Amino acid sequence: MNYVIKLSIYSLLLMSLWACKQDGAQNGQNLEGWTVLDGSNNLEGWKKLNGEAGYRVEDGAIIGTTKANTPNTFLATEQKYSDFILEYEFKVDPAINSGVQIRSNSFPEYQEGRVHGYQVEIDPSERAFTAGIYDEARRGWLYPLSLNEPARKAFRQNEWNKVYVECIGNTIKTWLNDVPAAYLVDDETDSGFIALQVHSVNDDSLAGKEVSWRNIRVKTEKLEPRAGDFPYVVNLVPNQVAEKEKAMGWALAWDGKTTDGWRGAHKESFPEEGWSIEDGQLIVLESGGGESRNGGDIITEEEYSAFEFQLEFLLTDGANSGIKYFITEGYGPREGSAIGLEYQILDDERHPDAKMGRDGNRTLASLYDLIAANKEERFVRPPGEWNHARIVVYPDNRVEHWLNHRKVVEYVKGSPEFLELVKVSKYKDFENFGLWDKGHILLQDHGNRVAFRSIKIRKL
């Protein structure tokens, strides 16, 4: 047998082996640690839940089709997964929304079997939150891509997009077209199925729209964390700083157990009454309303200039409080609450202060009495649920307020626009208000019960 014939036979053998591997992969068999989930023509290994939208297999892709006036529909794997890496490609009609559920479940006792759990978003709208993390039928947005502008720009309209999802322990990370997108630390659910969502539509004109997935594969063994430059970590484990957060410079500003690092405003020690520590929460107690009627405000022992500060807060009905920054104890009166820039914490629906001031500048997350927060209703959680506040003060005096990971206020401290706002505010008679270079951070006792936790800070 001559050399050319031998080479041809060898090439045919290689092609046959490759074809066998591909056939095995398409039938859900394990290939080099990966299991392909695209499904056969009868969608073996998948089950439809909740709604009546359609799914079919065509040219190696699973195609979901919207149907009017039916709930969100999910095509779920029969198998459940805990730690895994998931890869898939998708293409979506620009007029509809979709997503991929991970670590999700459907129990008869939970909203009559409604699918709930983490969702990796598919969002072709101008909002561009694709690969952000949403909590379906539970807590809503956990990691909106308002936190990651480069990832918002990674989506390709009317084209196939590739998503990489990593679930290891309590950490979920996503990439969109190889751009780091979301980084979530959470311990709500550690196992569940993977599901493809066809979102509900109530407009008949949106019926028949399609979203397609292909090259869906999952790996559950020998998982290696993928490196990525994520701009922000959402950590929902109370009073914990994840390793990634530490690497970014974050530290606890309150340890979740003691009063270390804090003292009363205008005092040498922490208030003896009016505040309590319970179940990892720092709580200002109810005293009937009005400023500082009980224990009084508390401040950080340390002063800060350029910084990023965050916490979670839990309001009771009608409660009022605030986070003040650049507090200088020698400035203003010693009676009442200390004077400083304030991130307003308020039950807008029930507290009268929300209707005072100008144009809503005393509502939740506003720069109190100066700039109204630009909020979306779905990103405001009611009393009894935890909200997230973040304040960023850059070295160049730019300042931002964030509420539940959406930026709602931005201004430049000391700018002409800022000074004009001060002139028409309750602070107009305070000399050089807001122009301090550094100061303490304050949690306000306004006489209402409010709980705080996961108080963190990093210097910029």
N, C-alpha and C positions, 0 to 999 in steps of 0.2 A: 504494500500500500504506500503510495507516494505521499510526500509531505503535505501537498495541497488538499488531498482527500482526507488525511488525518485531521487537518485544521478545520475543515468543513464539518466533519462529524463532531469534533469537540465543540464547535460553535453551536451546532444544533442541540447538543446535550445541555449546554449552558442555558440556551433559550427555553428548553423544555423545563429545566429546573426552576427558572425564573417564573415561567407561566404557572407551574404548580404552586409556587409560593404565593403568587397573586391570587389564584383561585382559593387557596386556603385562607388568605387574609380576608377576601371578600365574604367568606362564609363565617367570619367571626373567630377564626382560629388565631392563636398567638403567634406573632411574627417578630422575633428579636425583642421580646418583652412587650410588644404592642398588641392590642386586640382591636380589630377594625369593627366599627359599630354601624356602618352604613346600612346594613340590613339587606335581606333578599327581597325579591319582588313582592312577597307577602308580608314584609316587615316582621319577620320572625325575630323574637327577642325584644320586641317593643309592644306597648299597650297604650291605647288612647284613653285619656282621662278628662273629665269635666265638661268639655264642650263638644260641638258637632262639626268643627272645621275638618277639612279633608287632608289626608296625607297619601302620597303615592311615591313609588320609586321610578325614576326615569333617568337613563344614561348615567347610572351610578350615583345619582343624587337623590336625597329625600326631599320632596317638594310639599310644602304646606300651603293650603289655599284657604283664604278667609271665607267665612260665611256670615251673613248678616244676622244680628240678633241672637247670637249664641255666646255663652261665656268664653273666657280664655280657654283654649284647647291645648292639651299637652300630649305629645308622643313620648312616653317614658320608657326607659329601659326596665326590664323585669328584674335585672340585677341591681343591687345597691353597692355603692362605693364609699370608701372612707378617705384614705390617702391615695391620691392619684395625680397623674398629669393627663390633661385632655387637650387634644388638638382638633380643630375643624376649620373648614372654610364655609363661608355663607355669602349669599347674594340676596338682596331684598328689594322689593318694590319701594321707591322713595315715599309712597303715600302711607305706608303702614309701619307699625312698630312690632318688634319681636324680641326674642331672647332665648337663652339656653339655661335651663335650671341645673344646678349642681347641689349635691347634698340636700336634696329636696324630698318631701314625703307627702303622702295622702293617707290620712287616717279618718275612719268614720266619725270619730269623736271630735275632730277638728273641722269646724264649719262644714259638716256633712261631706267630708272627703275632699275638700278643696285643696288643691296643690299649693304647698307653701315651702319657702326656703330661698336660698341664695339664687339669684339670677344674674347671669352675665348678659348685660343689655345689648340689644341691637337697635340702634336709634339713628335712622337716616335723616332726621329732621335737622333744622339749623342749630338746635341745642347740642347735637353731636356728642352724646354720652355713650356711644358704643364702647363696650368692654368695661364700662363702669359696673358697679355691683349694687343691685337692688334686692330688697328682701320681699319677695312676693307674698302677699296676703298676711304680712306680719308688720315689720317696722318701716317699710318704705325704703327710701334711698339710704344706703350705708356709705358708698363711695361714689358720689357723682363726679363726673369728669370736669366739673368746675374747679377741681383741685389739680388738674393736669392738662394745661393748654396744649402741649405738644401731642398728647394722645388724642385730643379732640380733632386735630388736623390730620391724623393718620388714616381716617376712614376714606374709602374709595367708593364714591357714588356710582351705582349701576355696574359695579365690577365685583369679582370675587374678592373677599377679604379673609385673611387668616387670623385666627384667634388661638392663643396658647394660654391654658389655665393650669395653675399649679396649686393643689390643695395638699399641704403637708402640715399635720398637727393642727394648730389653731390659726394658721396663716393661709390666706388665699391671695394669690397674685395673678394678674392677667396681663397679656400683651396683645396689642392690635397691630397686625402687619409688622411684627418684631419691634414695635415701640412700647416700652413699659407703660402700662395704663393704670391699674388699680392695685393697691397694697392694703389689705384688710387683715386685722388681727381680731378674732372673735371666737367665742366658745359656745355659741347658741346651739349649733347642730354639728355633729361630727361624722354623720353618715347619711346617705340617701341616694335616690336614683338620679340619673341624668335625664333631662327631658327637653324636647324641642317645642317651643311655644309658637302657636298661631294666636296672635292677640285678637280680642273681640273687636268687632266693628258694628256700629249701630246704623250706619249710613249704607243704604243699598248700593250706592255708587262705588263703595269700597269692597263689595263682595267680589270674589274671584281674583283678588290680588295674591301674589305668590311670594314666599320666602323659601329659599333652597339651601340645603346643607350638603356638603360632600367631604370626602376624606376625613371622616370622623373616626378618631382612634383614641384609645385610652391605655394608660400604662399604670400598673399598680405595684410593681416591685422595682427595687434598686433605683429609687427616686433620688435624683440629684437636684437640689435647688438651683434655679437659673439666676444668674446675676442680672441686675438691672438698676438703672439710675432713676428711682422713683422720687418725685419731688415731695411727697407727703405720705405719711402712714396714718390710717384711721385705726386706732386701737380701742376696741370696745370692751376689753377686759378691765374692770375697774381697778384704779390705783396701781397699774402696772406700766412699766416702760419696757417695750420690746427692744431686742438687741439692735434692730434696724433704727429705732428711734434714738437709742443711745449713741449710735454711730453718727447720727445727724445732730447731736448736741442736746437732745432733750433730757430733762431730769424732772423728778417729782418735786413740786413746790410744796406739797403736803404729803406726808408719809402714809396717810390713811388710818393712823392709829393714835397719834399724839398731837400736841399743840406746837411741837418743835417748828421753828422757823416763822412763827406768827406771834403777834402781841396785839393788845388793844390799841386803837388809835389814841394818841396823847397819853398812853400808859406805858409802864415799864414791863408789864406782864400780860398774859392772856386773861380775858375777862373771867371772873369766878362764876358768873351766872349768865344766862341768856344764850349760851351756845352749848351744844352737846356733840359727842362723837358716838355714832351708833352704826354698826354694820358697815364700816368703811365709808360713812358719810359724815361730813362736817355740816352741822345743822344749826341755823339761827332759829331760835324758838319764837313762837307766837307770843306777843305781848300787847296786842290790841291795836296795832297800827301806829303810825307816826315814827319819826326818825329817832333812833337810838334810845328807845324807851326802856330797853332791857340791858343786855350786855354791852351794846354799842358796837361800832364798826371794829373790824380787825384788819391789820396790815401786815405785809411781809416785813421781816426784820431787815432784809436786804433791800437796797435801792437799785433801780434799773434805768438804763437810758434807751438803747436800741434792744428790742426783745420781741419774742413771740410767746404769748401766754394763752393757755387753753384750759377749759374745764367743762364738766357736765353739770347742769343744774336742774333741779326738780321743783317746780312751783306747786303751791297749793292754790285753791280757788281764790282769786282776787288778790294774790300776793304781789308785793313790790320789793325789789332789791336792786342791786347794781354792782358792777365791777368798776372801780375807779382806778385810774393810773396817773402817774406823776404826782403822787401825793407828797406834799411838803408840809410837815406838821406845824412849822412856824408861819404858814400862810393862811390867812383868814381866821375866823373865830374858832375858839377852842370848844365852844358848845355846839351841839348838833353834829351832823355828819361832816367829815373833812371835805375840803374843796378840791376838786380835781376834774379831769376829763372822765366821763362816765359812759360805760356800755350799759344801757338800760336793761334791766331784767324785770319784766312786768307781765301780768295776765291782762292782755289788751282787751279781752272781751268783758272783764268784770271790774277792772280798776278804773276809777274816774280819771286818773292822770293821763290815760291814753288819749283822751279827748281835749287835753289842755295843751299849752305850748302853741307852736305854729306848725301847721301842715303835717301833723303826726310825728313831730320830732321828740316826743316823749314816749313813743311806743317801743316795744321789744326790740333790742339790738341797735337802737338808734344811738347816736352821739347825743346824749341827753341835752335837750333844749337847744340844740344847734343844728343837727342834720338828721332827718328822718331816714330810717332803714328802708331799703328797697327790697321788700320781702315777697316771696311767693307763698300763698296760703298752704300749699302741700308740704312746704319745708318748715312749717311751724307746728310743733307738737304741743298738745293741750296740757293743762295742769294734770299731774299724775304720771306724765311720761317724761323721760329724760331728754333734754335738749343740749346741744353742744355749742359753746361760745368760744370764739378765738379772736384775739387782738394781736395785730402785727404792727410794730413800730420800727420802721427802717432807719438806718443811720442818716438818711437824707431828709428825715422828718415826714415822710409819707406814712400814713396810718390807715389801717384797714380794720373793719369789724366783719366777722364772719358768723353766720348762724346756720348750724347744721350743714356745714361745709359749703355754704354758698356765700359769696361776698356780698354784703348788703350796705356797707358804708365805706367810702374812701375819701380822704382829704389830706391836705398838707398842713401840718402844724406850723403856725406862724405866717402862712401865706396871706396875701391881701384878702382873698376870699374868706379865709378863716377869721381874720380880724374883723371883717364886716359882720359876720355871723355873731361874733361875741358882742358887738355893739348893740344888737337888738335882742340879746338873751338876758336871762336872769343874772348873768355874770358880768354885765356891762360895767359895774362899779368896782370890780376886782382888778386891781392894777396888774398888767402883764399876765392876765389869765391864760393858761395853756402854754406858756412859753418856757416852761421849766426844761432843763437839760436832763434831769433824772429825778426819780422819786420812788416811793413805795407803791405797791399794788394793794388795793383795798377791797374787801368784801363787806357789803353794807348790811347793817341791821336796820331795817325799816319797820320793824315791829311785826313782820309776817313770817310764818314758817317757810323757809326755803332750804333745800339740801344741796350740797356741793360734793363732788367727788372727781377723781382723776384730774387733779389740779397739777398742771405741768408748765414748765417754762424752759426756754433756751435763749441764750444771748446771741444777738446778731452783730 
